[in-house]
């Protein structure tokens, strides 16, 4: 059985070890559980890399990721609302304007 360490790309910190279950909830939160079933949840994160050779998984946290995952899912399910896209674009424009 593969057990992974979870590494945060944002700062390189390890935020989990002996992880056997990794996935998303229906609310687009990233969850991971260790071999004992203890878990942790990241509200807005994306799995970047899963490496079975060194048994690491790299994740990226950012507030936009949650909304992005929700939009992609809603597009796929043909349940997207224009307001969701407009709100996401506004968030992107806010970031662009702060640069």
Secondary structure as UniProt FT lines:
FT   STRAND          4..8
FT   TURN            9..11
FT   STRAND          14..24
FT   TURN            26..27
FT   STRAND          30..34
FT   TURN            35..36
FT   STRAND          39..42
FT   STRAND          45..51
FT   TURN            52..55
FT   STRAND          56..61
FT   HELIX           63..76
FT   TURN            77..78
FT   HELIX           82..98
//
